[in-house]
Amino acid sequence: MNIHAAAAAPTTDPDGHGSHPGARGATTQLKDIKKTRPLRVLSEADWQHWISKGYVIVRQAVPQDQVDAVVDMLWQFQEMDPLDDSTWYKPQLRDHKMKELNNTGMVEVYNHPAMWATRQHPRVYDAFVDIWDREDLWVAVDRANLNPPNKGARAAGKINGFVHFDVDVSQRPLPVAVQGVLSLKKQDAETGGFQCLPSIFAEIEDWWSKQPPGSNPFAPDITGHELINTEMEPGDLLIFNSLLAHGVRPNRSENRVRMAQYISMFPADYENEPLRQARIHTWAAQTHPLGDAFPGDPREWEKHHSEVAQLNPLGRKLLGLDRW
């Protein structure tokens, strides 16, 4: 289990699912939260979409210059040339415990200053304040994605990728957790991107009760349910409830790369000193989260190519250096 999520994580399975931070001891589902704070970023229509569909897209969550900085860094980190597609298909350095994510473009960079700039951008934080209806949040120290065209999927006519849950939907009470994806390049029908099944989310407990004995709570049978595909521009942030079955459509374009940074926030747990110190260590030592299903970068590129990210007052609280 990812120690960054250990304070409140839902149960995990042997393949590395379910390490997404939630609210420790929470039994009120995110869709059932009764708002006590005025919405800062989401509109009322956004809020209704969030609680009924299980996801919401915050348009222009970060400015273009911050997007560009992360994009430039990812090309350097991956040792790829954006103008030479022959460099885009290097094998990943290590296998992931979550096997279906092998060779899907996951980039194990966690602490670069460009990534912390987007994490501590006020509009991103305010969006998660709307979601959780509270201000005392920590940001997950998460990775990124660089996904070149999938020639095999295009040749085979494959449109849909795998669909899964990241939490154990057989657990009671159901886990309470949220995830997020910041688009760094345009995501559309050609380049693929986030897809989901809001119809299962809307009836998750009843749906699970009808599944055959022995069903895998991380791999849903989606028969009879419509896959919803999303489109995003660079700088758009998609936030989704972890109870939403989701996946990624393959990049079937000819020459366009899809890029994303994963950003999510969860209730701070300042009194959990082992967890707090582990988070601080990851940032200060420029390393990967301990115990994560992802093994880390064997080159330790971040340590050799960037300074420790400078945090503004909001970022210090989001990490856990300062108390809310």
C-alpha positions as CSV (number, residue, x, y, z in Angstrom):
1,M,0.0,0.0,0.0
2,N,1.2,3.5,-0.8
3,I,2.3,5.0,2.5
4,H,1.0,8.4,1.2
5,A,-2.5,6.9,1.3
6,A,-2.1,4.7,4.4
7,A,-4.0,7.1,6.6
8,A,-7.2,6.5,4.9
9,A,-6.8,4.2,1.9
10,P,-9.5,1.8,0.8
11,T,-8.5,-1.9,0.8
12,T,-6.1,-3.0,-2.0
13,D,-5.9,-6.1,-4.1
14,P,-2.7,-7.9,-5.1
15,D,-2.4,-6.2,-8.4
16,G,-1.8,-2.7,-7.0
17,H,-5.3,-1.2,-7.2
18,G,-6.9,0.8,-4.5
19,S,-4.0,3.0,-3.2
20,H,-5.9,6.3,-3.7
21,P,-6.1,8.5,-0.7
22,G,-9.5,8.9,0.9
23,A,-11.0,10.4,4.0
24,R,-10.1,8.4,7.1
25,G,-13.1,6.9,8.7
26,A,-15.5,8.7,6.3
27,T,-18.8,7.0,5.7
28,T,-20.6,9.9,3.9
29,Q,-20.1,9.4,0.2
30,L,-18.8,12.3,-1.8
31,K,-22.1,12.4,-3.8
32,D,-24.0,12.8,-0.6
33,I,-22.1,15.7,0.9
34,K,-24.4,18.6,1.8
35,K,-22.6,21.8,0.9
36,T,-21.8,24.2,3.7
37,R,-19.3,26.3,1.7
38,P,-20.1,28.3,-1.4
39,L,-18.7,26.9,-4.6
40,R,-15.4,28.5,-5.6
41,V,-14.8,27.0,-9.0
42,L,-17.6,24.6,-9.9
43,S,-20.9,26.0,-11.1
44,E,-24.2,24.6,-9.7
45,A,-24.5,22.6,-12.9
46,D,-21.0,21.2,-12.4
47,W,-21.9,20.2,-8.9
48,Q,-25.0,18.3,-10.1
49,H,-23.0,16.6,-12.8
50,W,-20.4,15.6,-10.2
51,I,-22.8,14.0,-7.7
52,S,-24.9,12.3,-10.4
53,K,-22.3,11.2,-13.0
54,G,-19.3,10.8,-10.8
55,Y,-16.9,13.2,-12.6
56,V,-16.6,16.8,-13.6
57,I,-14.2,18.7,-15.9
58,V,-12.8,22.1,-14.7
59,R,-11.9,24.0,-17.8
60,Q,-8.6,26.0,-17.8
61,A,-7.7,24.9,-14.3
62,V,-4.1,26.0,-14.8
63,P,-2.5,28.5,-17.2
64,Q,-0.8,27.5,-20.4
65,D,2.7,28.4,-19.3
66,Q,2.4,25.9,-16.4
67,V,1.1,23.3,-18.9
68,D,4.1,24.0,-21.2
69,A,6.6,23.7,-18.4
70,V,5.3,20.2,-17.5
71,V,5.2,19.1,-21.1
72,D,8.8,20.2,-21.7
73,M,10.0,18.4,-18.6
74,L,8.2,15.2,-19.5
75,W,10.0,15.1,-22.9
76,Q,13.3,15.6,-21.1
77,F,12.5,13.1,-18.4
78,Q,11.6,10.4,-21.0
79,E,14.7,11.3,-23.1
80,M,12.5,11.7,-26.1
81,D,12.5,14.3,-28.9
82,P,9.0,15.8,-29.6
83,L,10.0,16.4,-33.2
84,D,11.3,12.8,-33.8
85,D,8.7,10.1,-33.4
86,S,11.3,7.4,-33.7
87,T,12.3,8.3,-30.1
88,W,8.8,7.9,-28.7
89,Y,8.7,4.1,-28.2
90,K,11.4,3.3,-25.7
91,P,10.6,0.4,-23.4
92,Q,9.6,1.3,-19.8
93,L,12.4,1.0,-17.3
94,R,10.6,-1.2,-14.8
95,D,7.4,-3.2,-14.8
96,H,4.5,-1.9,-12.7
97,K,2.7,-4.1,-10.1
98,M,-0.6,-3.1,-11.7
99,K,0.1,-5.1,-14.9
100,E,-2.5,-3.6,-17.2
101,L,-0.6,-0.3,-16.9
102,N,2.6,-1.7,-18.2
103,N,3.5,0.1,-21.5
104,T,0.7,2.6,-21.2
105,G,2.9,5.6,-21.0
106,M,3.1,6.0,-17.2
107,V,5.9,8.4,-16.3
108,E,7.5,8.0,-12.8
109,V,8.3,11.6,-12.1
110,Y,6.8,12.9,-8.9
111,N,8.5,16.0,-7.5
112,H,9.6,18.3,-10.3
113,P,9.0,22.0,-9.7
114,A,6.8,22.2,-12.8
115,M,4.5,19.5,-11.2
116,W,4.4,21.3,-7.9
117,A,3.5,24.5,-9.7
118,T,0.3,23.0,-11.0
119,R,-0.5,21.2,-7.7
120,Q,-0.3,24.5,-5.7
121,H,-2.2,26.6,-8.3
122,P,-5.1,28.1,-6.4
123,R,-7.8,27.2,-9.0
124,V,-6.8,23.5,-8.7
125,Y,-6.9,23.6,-4.9
126,D,-10.3,25.5,-4.9
127,A,-11.8,22.8,-7.2
128,F,-11.0,20.2,-4.6
129,V,-12.3,22.4,-1.8
130,D,-15.6,22.3,-3.7
131,I,-15.5,18.5,-4.0
132,W,-14.6,17.8,-0.4
133,D,-16.5,20.8,1.1
134,R,-13.4,21.5,3.3
135,E,-10.2,23.5,3.1
136,D,-7.8,21.3,5.0
137,L,-6.5,19.2,2.2
138,W,-3.3,17.4,1.2
139,V,-2.3,16.7,-2.4
140,A,-1.3,13.2,-3.5
141,V,2.3,13.0,-4.7
142,D,1.4,11.4,-8.1
143,R,3.0,10.8,-11.5
144,A,2.3,11.7,-15.1
145,N,1.7,10.1,-18.5
146,L,3.1,10.4,-22.0
147,N,1.2,8.3,-24.5
148,P,2.4,8.2,-28.1
149,P,0.2,6.8,-30.9
150,N,-0.8,3.2,-30.4
151,K,-0.1,1.7,-33.9
152,G,-1.3,-1.7,-32.9
153,A,-4.6,-0.5,-31.6
154,R,-5.1,1.6,-34.8
155,A,-4.2,-1.4,-37.1
156,A,-6.6,-3.6,-35.1
157,G,-9.4,-1.1,-35.1
158,K,-9.4,-1.1,-31.3
159,I,-11.3,1.9,-29.9
160,N,-11.9,1.1,-26.2
161,G,-9.2,0.5,-23.6
162,F,-9.6,-1.5,-20.4
163,V,-12.2,-0.4,-17.8
164,H,-11.6,-0.9,-14.1
165,F,-12.2,0.4,-10.6
166,D,-9.3,1.7,-8.5
167,V,-11.0,0.8,-5.3
168,D,-12.7,-2.3,-3.9
169,V,-16.4,-1.8,-4.6
170,S,-17.3,-4.9,-2.6
171,Q,-16.1,-3.1,0.6
172,R,-18.7,-1.9,3.0
173,P,-19.0,0.9,3.7
174,L,-17.9,1.9,0.2
175,P,-14.5,3.6,0.0
176,V,-14.5,7.4,-0.1
177,A,-11.8,8.7,-2.5
178,V,-11.3,11.0,-5.4
179,Q,-8.8,11.2,-8.3
180,G,-7.9,13.8,-10.9
181,V,-6.2,14.1,-14.3
182,L,-4.8,17.4,-15.7
183,S,-4.7,17.3,-19.5
184,L,-1.4,18.6,-21.0
185,K,-2.3,17.9,-24.6
186,K,-5.6,17.9,-26.4
187,Q,-7.6,14.7,-25.7
188,D,-10.2,13.8,-28.3
189,A,-11.5,10.9,-30.4
190,E,-8.1,10.4,-32.1
191,T,-5.7,10.7,-29.2
192,G,-8.0,8.9,-26.8
193,G,-8.2,9.7,-23.1
194,F,-10.6,9.2,-20.2
195,Q,-13.7,7.1,-20.6
196,C,-16.1,6.1,-17.9
197,L,-19.5,4.5,-17.0
198,P,-21.7,6.9,-15.1
199,S,-24.6,4.5,-15.3
200,I,-22.8,2.0,-13.0
201,F,-21.8,4.8,-10.7
202,A,-25.4,5.9,-10.3
203,E,-26.4,2.5,-9.0
204,I,-23.2,1.1,-7.6
205,E,-24.5,-0.7,-4.6
206,D,-27.5,-2.2,-6.4
207,W,-25.3,-3.0,-9.4
208,W,-22.7,-4.9,-7.2
209,S,-25.4,-6.9,-5.4
210,K,-26.5,-8.3,-8.8
211,Q,-23.0,-9.5,-9.8
212,P,-22.3,-13.3,-9.8
213,P,-20.4,-14.8,-6.8
214,G,-16.7,-14.5,-7.2
215,S,-16.8,-11.4,-9.4
216,N,-13.7,-9.2,-9.4
217,P,-14.6,-5.9,-7.6
218,F,-11.9,-4.2,-9.6
219,A,-12.9,-5.4,-13.1
220,P,-16.6,-4.7,-13.9
221,D,-18.8,-6.4,-16.4
222,I,-19.9,-3.4,-18.5
223,T,-22.4,-5.3,-20.6
224,G,-25.4,-3.1,-21.3
225,H,-23.7,0.1,-20.1
226,E,-22.7,3.0,-22.3
227,L,-19.1,4.1,-22.2
228,I,-18.8,7.9,-22.0
229,N,-15.8,9.4,-23.7
230,T,-14.5,12.8,-22.6
231,E,-12.6,15.5,-24.5
232,M,-10.2,18.0,-22.9
233,E,-8.0,20.9,-23.9
234,P,-4.6,21.5,-22.3
235,G,-5.0,22.9,-18.8
236,D,-8.4,21.2,-18.2
237,L,-8.7,19.2,-15.0
238,L,-10.9,16.1,-14.8
239,I,-11.9,15.1,-11.3
240,F,-13.6,11.8,-10.7
241,N,-15.0,9.8,-7.9
242,S,-13.1,6.5,-7.3
243,L,-16.4,4.6,-7.4
244,L,-16.6,5.5,-11.1
245,A,-15.6,2.6,-13.4
246,H,-13.2,4.2,-15.8
247,G,-10.3,3.6,-18.2
248,V,-8.3,5.1,-21.0
249,R,-9.0,4.9,-24.7
250,P,-5.9,4.1,-26.8
251,N,-4.2,6.9,-28.8
252,R,-5.2,6.0,-32.4
253,S,-3.8,9.2,-33.9
254,E,-1.1,9.3,-36.6
255,N,1.4,11.6,-34.9
256,R,0.0,13.2,-31.8
257,V,1.1,12.5,-28.2
258,R,-1.3,12.5,-25.3
259,M,0.1,13.8,-22.0
260,A,-1.4,14.2,-18.6
261,Q,-0.5,14.9,-15.0
262,Y,-2.4,13.1,-12.2
263,I,-3.5,15.5,-9.4
264,S,-5.8,14.7,-6.6
265,M,-6.4,15.9,-3.1
266,F,-7.7,14.4,0.1
267,P,-8.4,15.5,3.7
268,A,-5.2,16.3,5.5
269,D,-4.0,14.1,8.3
270,Y,-1.4,16.2,10.1
271,E,-1.4,14.2,13.3
272,N,-0.3,11.1,11.4
273,E,3.4,11.8,11.8
274,P,4.7,8.7,9.9
275,L,2.6,9.6,7.0
276,R,3.5,13.3,7.1
277,Q,7.2,12.6,7.3
278,A,7.0,10.1,4.5
279,R,5.4,12.8,2.3
280,I,8.0,15.3,3.2
281,H,10.8,12.8,2.5
282,T,9.4,12.1,-0.9
283,W,9.5,15.8,-1.8
284,A,12.8,16.7,-0.1
285,A,14.7,13.6,-1.4
286,Q,13.1,13.8,-4.8
287,T,12.1,10.2,-4.8
288,H,9.0,8.1,-5.4
289,P,6.4,7.3,-2.8
290,L,7.3,4.4,-0.6
291,G,5.3,1.2,-1.0
292,D,3.7,2.4,-4.2
293,A,2.7,-0.1,-6.9
294,F,5.0,1.8,-9.2
295,P,8.7,1.0,-8.6
296,G,10.3,4.4,-9.2
297,D,12.8,5.7,-11.7
298,P,16.1,3.7,-11.5
299,R,18.0,6.7,-13.0
300,E,16.9,9.0,-10.2
301,W,16.6,11.6,-13.0
302,E,14.9,14.2,-10.7
303,K,17.8,14.3,-8.3
304,H,20.3,14.9,-11.1
305,H,18.3,17.4,-13.3
306,S,16.2,19.6,-11.0
307,E,16.2,21.5,-7.7
308,V,13.9,20.6,-4.9
309,A,10.6,22.3,-5.7
310,Q,10.0,25.6,-4.0
311,L,6.6,25.6,-2.3
312,N,4.4,28.6,-1.7
313,P,2.4,28.9,1.5
314,L,-0.5,26.9,-0.1
315,G,1.9,24.2,-1.3
316,R,3.5,23.9,2.1
317,K,0.1,23.1,3.6
318,L,-0.8,20.8,0.7
319,L,2.4,18.7,1.4
320,G,2.1,18.8,5.2
321,L,5.1,21.0,6.1
322,D,2.7,23.5,7.7
323,R,-0.6,22.9,9.5
324,W,-3.9,24.1,8.2
